Amino acid sequence: MKKIIILAIILFIFITGFNLFSSIIKDVYISHNYVGMKAKITWTKIGPMINGVSINLYKSRKNHPIHEISSGTVNDGEFLFNIPTHIRKCEYFIRVETLDKEVKGDSGKFIISGGEPCLSLHKTTGTPLIQNKHKYNLHDKFYKTVKIKSPGNYSKWTTGKSYLIEWKPELKKPITIHLYSPDKKNIIRLVLSKKKSSTLPVPYQYLWTIPYNLNSGMYRIRVTNDEKVSGFSDVFVIMKSQAKPTRK
């Protein structure tokens, strides 16, 4: 019987790669990769180690973290990360490391989308270069920005209901408002036209009734005017209403 148990343990170690004499952190994953979104970072720990880890975001092929996600959290295999809107569209990986620096694990490489284009340095001059700039011509012509206060980060709005879209500072009319995909690349629908913006009672907010036929999903709001002022909201969620639209 003892021989069978020993053989079973050896077989388990051989198949799983489990090492009785080492501690590892593996299977580091991130659930989402859009700026402005709340993502879940998960990992698996095996073997004895201290119950505290740091989590950092690294740019691919760099030895130093470019963003501290957490300087110290419980080593329970899960952490919620609000991806900052200033993170550029580059290739990254996440490192989970015990606070005593004894055990660490890296995620695979991934690209964070929705931000400004990635910057690199010219090999001879050291000056920053924008990669894939031709994909962002839509935004290059806007040299001023407006802050979208509402919808907020990961707000939940429902079709058929009315919500205030708010921005700061006030904008000179005419104003255009569009609903965009979360990566800022595709216009989903026109929310407010230039012509209708002339009737706005105040130049810093608009009450929008979300159409019932709009699909559930993640979106952004973009506000622009004719003086080259533009701004995107954080990513927010529109959910389908369970109530049926009433006929007037």
N, C-alpha and C positions, 0 to 999 in steps of 0.2 A: 504493500500500500504506500509506504514511504517513497519507494522508487517511482511510483506513478505520480505522486504529488510533485517530486523534484523534476521529473520530466515535463510535467504540465507547466511548472514555473519557467523552466528553460525555454519551452516552446512559446510561452507568452512573451518573454523577453525578446526572443528572436523575431516574432511576428510584429510586435508593437514598437520595438526599438527602445523599450523602457530600460533605464539603467538604475539599478538599486543604489548606486553610489554617487549619483549626480543629481543636481536640481536644474530644471530648465523652464523657460517661459517660451511658449510656442503658440502657433495659430493666432497671431495678432491680426485682427481685422477691423475695418471701419465700415459702418453701414451706409453712409452717404458721402458724397464728395462735391457738394455745391456750397459756395460761400453763403453765409447767412443762415445755414441750416443747422439743426441740432442733430449731431451724429452720435451713434453708439460705438465706442471702441471696446472690443472684447479680446480676451486672451485666455490661454490655458496655462496653469502652473502645475508642474510635476516635481515632487520631492520637497524636502525641507528648505525653507527660506524665510526671511523676515516678512512681517505682515505690512509692508509699506513699499510703494513703488512711485517712481516719477515717470511722467509720460511726456515725450517731446516729439515735435514735428521736425523732421530733417529734410532738407532738399537733397534730391538724388545726387550721389557722388560727393556729398559734403560730410566732413567729420564732426561738424559742430551744429547743434540745433538752431533752427531759425525762428522757432516759436515754442515757448513753454506752455504745454497744455495743462499740466499739473505738476507742481513742485513736490507734492506728496499726497497720496491717496491710499485707501485700503486696497490691499492686494487680493481683491475678491473676483477678478476676471471681468470687470465691467466698469465703464466710465462714460458719462455723457459729455460731449464736446461741442460747444457752439463755435462753428467755424467762422472766424472773423472775416468781415467783408474786405479787409485790406489784403488778404492773402492772394497772391497772384496765381495765374493759371500756369503752374509749373508741375514738374514731376517730384513727388515726395515719398517718404516712408515714415512710419511711426515706430518709435522705440519705447518699449516698456522695460524699465530697469529698477531693480530693488535699490532702496535708499543706501544700502551699504556697497553698491556697485559690484556685487558678487555675481548676480544673475541678470541677464537681459535677453530680450527677444525683439526681433524686428518684423514689421509687416512686409508684405510685398510692395512693390512700387505702384503708385497710382497718381492720377492727375486730379487736382482740385479745380473744378470748373466754375465759371461764372464771374471770375475776377478779371482784373486787368491782365494784358498779355505779359508773359514771363520776360524777365530781364536777364541778359547775360553780359559778360564783359568781352570787349574786343581784345584779342590776344596780344596786340602790340601796343595799343593806346590805353587800354584799361577803361575806356568809356563804355557806358551802358548801351546795349542794343536791345530793341524790342523785337522779339521773335514773332513771326507770323502776323506782322502788322496789317497786312492786306485784309485779314479777316475782321478787323476792327475799325474799318473806315467809317462805319456808321456813327461811331462815337468820337472819332478824331476831330470832327468839325465843331464839337461843343467844348468851349474853353472855360465855361463857368459851370458850377454845380449847384443844385438845390437839394436840400435834405428832405426826404420823405419821412414824415413823422408817423403817418398811419396809411396803410397797414404796417404793424410792427413785425418784428422777427417771429416767424412761425405762428402769426395770428390765424385764427380759424374763423372764416366767414362762411355764410350759408346762402345758397341761391334763393332768390325771392325776397331777401331782406335788404335793407338799406344801411349803408355804412359811409362814414365820412372819410374821404381821402384828403389828407392834410399834408402841407409842405411848408418849408421855411427856407428863405425869406419869402415875402410876397413877390409875385411875378407880374410883370406888365403883360396885359392881354395883347393879342390872342394867345390862349393856352390850349395845348393838346394833351390829352391823357390816353395812353394805350395800356392794354394788358399784354404782358410779355411772358414768354417761357422763362423758367428759372435761370437758364444759362444766358439770358439777355439777347439771344440770337433771332428769335422768331416772334413776330407780332401775332397775338392770338385774336384780338379784336380791338376796335376803336371804342373807348369809353366816353370821351368828350371831344367833340370837334371844335375847330377854331371858331366856327360860326356860333355855336351854342355857348362857347365860353364868354361871349360878350354879355350874356345875361347873368353871369355869376355875381351874387351879392357881395362876396368878398374874394380877393385875389389870392387866397391861401388855402382854400378848401373846396371840396365838391362832394355833394351827397349822391352816392351811386347806388342804384337799385340793381342788384346782380340778377341777370336773366335766369329764369328757371332752366333754360336749355343749355346752360354752360356746363361743361364736363367737370367732374370732381378732379382735383389735382393741385399741384404746386405752381405758383405764379409769382410774377413781380409786376408792380405798377411803375410806369415811366411817365414823368411830367416834363414837358418841354414848352418853350415859347419861341417867338421869332427873333429874339435877341441872343440866340445861341446859348441859352441856359437849359440844362438838362439834369435829371436825377432819377435814379432807380430806387425803389423801395427794397427792403429786405425780402427774402422769400417768405410767402405766406400761403395758406391753404384755403381753397374753396371747396366746400362740401355740398353734396346734393341735399336739398330739403326733402323731408319725408312728407310734407304737406303738399297737396295738389293745388296747382294754380287756380285761382277763382276767376271765372269769366264775368266780365263787366257788361 
